[in-house]
Amino acid sequence: DYAKVFSNKGKLDFGAKYSDVGNKSNSDFYVAENGNPFVLDEQLSNDFEYQEMISAAYMNYAGEISEKTNYGIGIRSEFTKYDLNTIIQKKEDYLDFFPSAYINMKLSEKAQIRASYSSRITRPRYQALNPTIIYQDAFTTIEGNPELKPERTQSFEISTSISKYNFKVGYNYTTDPISGAALEGDNENSYVLKTINLSTLK
């Protein structure tokens, strides 16, 4: 990370980050019928391995328009590459950009107003990608979803403070939001608890 302060009271920050993480598990499922010895069920058993590499860089600039007005703009980029090996094999890489901005205006000694915009990404938990079946009871199973996509959110907010009172209004728009769901299983009396992507969330 690096920061540079300019004579006009502006400030520039920029930096970079790299992460490389992995998650691996093996699940062997054994079944026994009528008191017979337990036998490995290859259909329910599963190996799971997930490797994720993220290269990120950011740059922010904060400055003043006047003594009563300051602002900031920024952008963050992330290049993600992952390798998923389980009942399905997926390799993918993608590049994202996340801009942000704000402006803050002092209206008087007791009042000010602020407007801001930001964007972010939320990736699924590793366990949420693991399709290994876990029986909660005779009719309910918990399963991961290797088809999950990360969700991306854009946020807009306007806030004002008058004396000791604060007022805020905002709007979020999310694509591929991650949510839990109870889905019907192989028959109408069974359920599968699974994390899925919805279409949009406003």
C-alpha positions as CSV (number, residue, x, y, z in Angstrom):
1,D,0.0,0.0,0.0
2,Y,1.1,3.6,-0.7
3,A,-0.3,7.0,0.1
4,K,0.7,10.4,-1.4
5,V,-0.5,13.7,0.0
6,F,-0.6,16.7,-2.4
7,S,-0.2,20.4,-1.6
8,N,-3.9,21.1,-2.6
9,K,-4.9,18.8,0.4
10,G,-5.6,15.9,-2.0
11,K,-4.6,12.4,-1.1
12,L,-3.9,9.4,-3.4
13,D,-3.9,5.8,-2.1
14,F,-3.2,2.7,-4.1
15,G,-2.1,-0.8,-3.5
16,A,-2.3,-4.4,-4.5
17,K,-3.0,-7.8,-2.9
18,Y,-2.8,-11.4,-3.9
19,S,-4.4,-14.4,-2.2
20,D,-4.2,-18.2,-2.9
21,V,-6.4,-20.4,-0.9
22,G,-7.5,-24.0,-1.1
23,N,-10.1,-26.3,0.5
24,K,-10.1,-30.0,0.3
25,S,-12.3,-32.8,1.8
26,N,-13.1,-36.5,1.3
27,S,-16.4,-38.0,2.3
28,D,-17.0,-41.7,2.4
29,F,-20.6,-42.8,2.8
30,Y,-21.3,-46.3,4.1
31,V,-24.7,-48.1,4.2
32,A,-25.9,-51.3,5.8
33,E,-29.1,-53.2,5.3
34,N,-30.7,-55.8,7.5
35,G,-27.8,-56.0,9.9
36,N,-25.3,-56.8,7.1
37,P,-21.8,-55.2,7.2
38,F,-21.4,-51.6,6.1
39,V,-20.5,-51.2,2.4
40,L,-19.1,-48.1,0.7
41,D,-21.8,-46.3,-1.4
42,E,-19.8,-44.7,-4.2
43,Q,-22.8,-42.6,-5.4
44,L,-23.1,-40.8,-2.1
45,S,-19.4,-40.6,-1.4
46,N,-17.6,-37.6,-2.8
47,D,-14.1,-35.9,-3.0
48,F,-14.1,-32.1,-3.0
49,E,-11.2,-29.9,-3.9
50,Y,-11.3,-26.1,-4.5
51,Q,-8.4,-23.8,-5.4
52,E,-8.9,-20.0,-5.7
53,M,-6.4,-17.3,-6.6
54,I,-7.3,-13.6,-6.5
55,S,-5.1,-10.7,-7.7
56,A,-6.5,-7.3,-6.6
57,A,-5.4,-3.7,-7.0
58,Y,-7.1,-0.5,-5.9
59,M,-6.7,3.3,-6.2
60,N,-8.5,6.0,-4.3
61,Y,-8.3,9.8,-4.5
62,A,-9.8,12.2,-1.9
63,G,-9.8,16.0,-2.4
64,E,-11.6,19.2,-1.7
65,I,-13.7,21.4,-4.1
66,S,-14.0,24.1,-1.5
67,E,-13.7,24.5,2.3
68,K,-17.3,23.2,2.6
69,T,-17.2,20.4,0.0
70,N,-14.9,17.3,-0.2
71,Y,-15.1,14.3,-2.4
72,G,-13.5,10.9,-3.1
73,I,-13.4,8.6,-6.1
74,G,-11.9,5.1,-6.3
75,I,-11.7,1.9,-8.2
76,R,-10.7,-1.7,-7.3
77,S,-10.1,-4.5,-9.7
78,E,-10.0,-8.2,-9.0
79,F,-8.9,-11.0,-11.3
80,T,-10.2,-14.3,-10.0
81,K,-9.1,-17.8,-11.1
82,Y,-10.5,-21.0,-9.6
83,D,-10.4,-24.7,-10.1
84,L,-13.2,-26.8,-8.7
85,N,-13.0,-30.6,-8.7
86,T,-15.9,-32.6,-7.3
87,I,-18.8,-34.5,-9.0
88,I,-18.3,-31.8,-11.7
89,Q,-15.0,-30.2,-12.8
90,K,-15.0,-26.4,-13.4
91,K,-12.2,-24.1,-14.3
92,E,-12.9,-20.4,-14.7
93,D,-11.4,-16.9,-14.5
94,Y,-13.0,-13.5,-14.6
95,L,-12.1,-9.9,-14.1
96,D,-14.2,-7.4,-12.1
97,F,-14.0,-3.7,-11.6
98,F,-15.6,-2.0,-8.5
99,P,-15.9,1.8,-8.7
100,S,-16.8,4.0,-5.7
101,A,-17.4,7.7,-5.1
102,Y,-18.7,10.1,-2.6
103,I,-19.3,13.8,-2.1
104,N,-19.8,15.6,1.3
105,M,-21.2,19.1,1.6
106,K,-21.3,21.2,4.7
107,L,-24.4,23.3,4.6
108,S,-24.0,25.1,7.9
109,E,-22.3,24.6,11.3
110,K,-25.1,22.1,12.2
111,A,-26.1,20.6,8.9
112,Q,-24.3,18.6,6.2
113,I,-25.3,16.2,3.3
114,R,-23.5,13.3,1.8
115,A,-24.1,11.1,-1.3
116,S,-22.2,7.9,-2.0
117,Y,-21.9,5.0,-4.4
118,S,-20.1,1.7,-3.9
119,S,-19.9,-1.8,-5.4
120,R,-18.7,-5.1,-4.1
121,I,-18.6,-8.8,-4.7
122,T,-19.6,-11.6,-2.3
123,R,-18.3,-15.1,-3.1
124,P,-19.9,-18.3,-2.0
125,R,-18.5,-20.1,1.1
126,Y,-16.4,-23.1,0.2
127,Q,-18.8,-25.4,2.0
128,A,-21.7,-24.0,0.0
129,L,-20.0,-25.4,-3.1
130,N,-19.5,-28.9,-1.7
131,P,-22.3,-31.2,-3.0
132,T,-21.6,-33.9,-0.4
133,I,-25.0,-35.1,1.0
134,I,-25.6,-34.6,4.7
135,Y,-28.8,-36.3,6.2
136,Q,-30.5,-34.0,8.7
137,D,-33.3,-36.5,9.2
138,A,-35.0,-39.3,7.2
139,F,-36.7,-36.7,4.9
140,T,-34.3,-33.8,4.8
141,T,-30.8,-33.5,3.3
142,I,-28.3,-30.6,3.2
143,E,-26.3,-30.3,-0.1
144,G,-23.9,-27.8,-1.5
145,N,-24.2,-26.3,-4.9
146,P,-21.1,-26.4,-7.2
147,E,-22.9,-24.2,-9.7
148,L,-23.1,-21.2,-7.4
149,K,-22.0,-17.8,-8.7
150,P,-20.7,-14.9,-6.7
151,E,-23.2,-12.1,-6.1
152,R,-22.4,-8.5,-7.1
153,T,-24.0,-5.5,-5.4
154,Q,-24.2,-1.8,-6.3
155,S,-25.2,0.5,-3.4
156,F,-26.4,4.1,-3.5
157,E,-26.9,6.2,-0.4
158,I,-27.8,9.8,0.5
159,S,-27.5,10.9,4.2
160,T,-27.9,14.2,6.0
161,S,-27.2,15.3,9.5
162,I,-29.0,18.2,11.2
163,S,-27.8,19.0,14.6
164,K,-27.8,15.7,16.5
165,Y,-30.3,14.0,14.1
166,N,-29.2,11.7,11.2
167,F,-31.3,10.7,8.2
168,K,-30.4,8.2,5.6
169,V,-31.9,6.6,2.5
170,G,-30.3,4.1,0.2
171,Y,-30.8,1.6,-2.6
172,N,-29.0,-1.7,-3.3
173,Y,-29.1,-3.7,-6.6
174,T,-27.7,-7.2,-6.5
175,T,-27.2,-9.6,-9.4
176,D,-27.1,-13.4,-8.7
177,P,-27.9,-12.9,-5.0
178,I,-27.0,-15.9,-2.9
179,S,-29.9,-17.3,-0.8
180,G,-30.8,-20.5,1.0
181,A,-33.7,-22.6,-0.3
182,A,-35.7,-25.7,0.6
183,L,-36.2,-27.7,-2.6
184,E,-38.4,-30.7,-3.2
185,G,-36.4,-34.0,-3.2
186,D,-36.9,-37.2,-5.0
187,N,-40.4,-37.4,-3.7
188,E,-43.0,-35.0,-2.3
189,N,-42.2,-35.8,1.3
190,S,-38.5,-35.1,1.0
191,Y,-36.6,-31.8,1.0
192,V,-33.1,-30.6,0.0
193,L,-31.7,-27.6,1.8
194,K,-29.4,-25.9,-0.7
195,T,-27.8,-22.5,-1.4
196,I,-28.9,-21.1,-4.8
197,N,-28.6,-17.9,-6.9
198,L,-31.7,-15.9,-7.3
199,S,-32.1,-13.7,-10.5
200,T,-31.9,-10.2,-8.9
201,L,-32.4,-8.6,-5.5
202,K,-33.5,-4.9,-5.1
